[in-house]
Structure formats: C-alpha cells, structure tokens
Amino acid sequence: MNLSRRTLLASAAATPLLTGAGVALGAGEAAASPAELRGALDYGLTKLRAVAPGITSFPEITRFEKWTYVADGGWIGGFWPGTLWLAHLDSGDAQFRALAEAANDRLAPRRLEPRDHDLGFLFSPSWVTAYRLTGAALWRDGAVDAANTLIQRWNATGKFIRAWGKLGTPGNAGRVIIDTMMNLDLLAFATEQTGDRKFIDIAIAHARTTQTHFVRADGSTPHVFDFNPDTGAPIGPNTVQGYSPTSCWARGQAWGIYGFTTMYRRTGLREFRDTARKMADFALSALTPDHVPVWDYRSPLGANDVKDSSAGAIMACGLLDLAKVTGSDRYRERALKILDGLVGTCLTTRSARAEAIMARGTRNRPSEDGVEVSLPYGDYYLFEAILRVLKPAQIAKAIGL
C-alpha cells in the first residue's frame, strides 16, 4: 500500500481516515487496512449522497461513466435499493432509508412475475434486508410472494430451477446457470418465515444438482449446464458469459462460492461447505498478483485480459463468510487482499464524472457489452464486503448471518 493511494482516499472521504495498519501477509503482499476500508466506504457514501436523490429508476450499467437504467429492474433491480439500505445501516442517514424504501416500492410488481430466476437477486438485497432492518411486515410478505413466484420455475423431474425463458415455452427450458445459487437464499428465507419446507427443499435439491453437474474435479465451473427438460437427463456444459463451456467465468465462480457457503449456513449440510471450499480454492489459485479477478480465469489472454471488479467484490463477501463457517483465517486473509486490490485500483476517485463507486467491471465480455464499466452489483457487494469487516454485527442483522 502506498502513500498516494492513502492520500487519494483521504481526500475523497467524507470523514477523516482512521489509523490502522495492513495485515502482514507475506513479502510484497498486503491487506486493506481498516483505515482504507473506512475511506472507501466514506467515498461511497459521499458519491451516493450526490447521485442517489436524482435517481428514480434502476441503475444497470454505466456508459461514459454515467448510469443508464432499466425501468422494471431487469435482473439487477435489487442492488440499487440494497446499496441504499447498506448506506443507511452504516451512516444512519434517514435520506438513504427513504430512497431505499422508494426504490423497494418500484420493484413491487416483479414479485409476482415468474419470467426468470432472478427473484432472489431482486428481493433479497432489497425487501428481505428491509424487513430485517425495520421489521415491517410489508417487506417480509412481499419477499415470500417472490419466493412463491420463483418456485414456479422448478423442474421436479430434473431437480433444477429453470434460469431463463417464459414458462410454457421450449427455449431454454432445460437451461441452468451457476448464478441461481444466489437466488436460493430467498427460498430459505421463505421457509424461515412460513415454516413451509417446500422452499428450502427445492433450494437443497437445486444446489445438489448444481454441485453434481457444474463443479469440476478441480473446483472450477462453467456458466451454464443444459438438461433435457422433459426427462431431466444431463446434456452438458455450455456458456453465455464465459469464454467457453470448458472455461471458468470469474463472476459465476464467485456466485457459487457465496451461494454454496450461504446454503451451508441455512442448512448445516457439510457438503455445501465443502463445495464452497473447493470452488474458493480454485479461484484463489487462479487470481493474478493484484487480486482483482480477470473476467474469466481460463481466458487465453490470462493475466493480460480485462478485469471484473464485481467478481472480486462478490468473492470477497463469500470468502469472508467461508472463513467464519470453516474457522480458516486463510480465506479471510485472501478476502482482505482482494479488497486491497479493489480499493487500491478500482474506485472511481480519479474521475469527476463518475456516478458509480467502483470501476473496472465487465458485464458480458463475449458480446463486448460492458467492458471497463461500473455495475450496480459491484458497488453493492463492495459495500457488503467492507461492512463484513468493519461492522460485522450490523451487517449480520441486515443479511441474516
């Protein structure tokens, strides 16, 4: 860590940096210190105070450093209110809560639409977090509605949740993606709130299907796996956002690490913890020295290819949780190194134009759609990861740790 970065963060932060030293992790390696993490979080709060009051839709991706929007929330609509809820949690600022509630309200129609698997992405960071922080039954009941909608996509023959495509149509009817591991916690929440095991039973079965067919011997995963939707027979791996069916898309790997760790938390089933460890060990072995993931760990360009900061933020969250449930400090230390890379090289502090908090994201490299951009889930998981370090009790209440 160098003086120029500390100076940069200090000048950008809304409050002075705290004092603190990085964790010694070996020659030439360092972890983000509490001071740097606090500075990054304060920078994010300052950015949100400037930008959020003018936003009345759902940020999807930046173009020329400015947010562009998707009116119905797309698959990412939960991350904007989620970021605002975490900002409120950290700062106590009532404006953040009011903006978060307004954004939650705009998502309401989606809780009854079974058009894709993204109900967890939409309603866990937003409505579930709102319920945990406020106790308001409105948010709990809406999240349970969303869980009921999600299980309409359950294929009982193949034991999987269909990712894409309108129900009743043949296109993508047998397609499963690694991302869905992150939607299962909504089902766990629904069982917790209603006492009805159908939700968690579906989540467990889907996780086992993913575990069996996605996770390779070395712990890597493809983005997609296809099944015959009528018989449930496996067809094979595929990809949409990764380099190839045999590669390992970094954000998908991060979804899996986080998702399997969460499923272990909710069920106590050691198989899920062990799968999370296997996936984490592969990803950690594939990281470049700066600890910011390349967009695909098996890209032929290797360390020279573009980064995906959002994959790093998601992975940091998963590793911090994995450290807790395994008792392994190694995962925490590596998470702190990832945060060091994100805070040191990915914040938007050098730009007066930027509306987002973190840059260097990659949305879809194969289609050249969103390379070196900001992404709302990057900002959200950066906040979550930092709060897991600085305010563990508070974030535990918000996200059910």
Sequence and secondary structure as in RCSB ss.txt:
>XXXX:A:sequence
MNLSRRTLLASAAATPLLTGAGVALGAGEAAASPAELRGALDYGLTKLRAVAPGITSFPEITRFEKWTYVADGGW
IGGFWPGTLWLAHLDSGDAQFRALAEAANDRLAPRRLEPRDHDLGFLFSPSWVTAYRLTGAALWRDGAVDAANTL
IQRWNATGKFIRAWGKLGTPGNAGRVIIDTMMNLDLLAFATEQTGDRKFIDIAIAHARTTQTHFVRADGSTPHVF
DFNPDTGAPIGPNTVQGYSPTSCWARGQAWGIYGFTTMYRRTGLREFRDTARKMADFALSALTPDHVPVWDYRSP
LGANDVKDSSAGAIMACGLLDLAKVTGSDRYRERALKILDGLVGTCLTTRSARAEAIMARGTRNRPSEDGVEVSL
PYGDYYLFEAILRVLKPAQIAKAIGL
>XXXX:A:secstr
  HHHHHHHHHH SS        B STT B   HHHHHHHHHHHHHHHHHHGGG  S EEEEETTEEEE TT TT
TTTHHHHHHHHHHHHH  HHHHHHHHHHHHHHGGGGG  SSSTHHHHHIIIIIHHHHHH  HHHHHHHHHHHHHH
GGGEETTTTEE  SS TT STTTTEEEGGGGGGHHHHHHHHHHH  THHHHHHHHHHHHHHHHT  TTS   SEE
EE TTT  EEEEE SSSSSTTS BHHHHHHHHHHHHHHHHHH  HHHHHHHHHHHHHHHHH  TT   BSBTT T
TGGGS B HHHHHHHHHHHHHHHHHH  HHHHHHHHHHHHHHHHHTBSTT SS  SSB  EEEETTTTEEEEE  
HHHHHHHHHHHHHHH HHHHHHHHT 
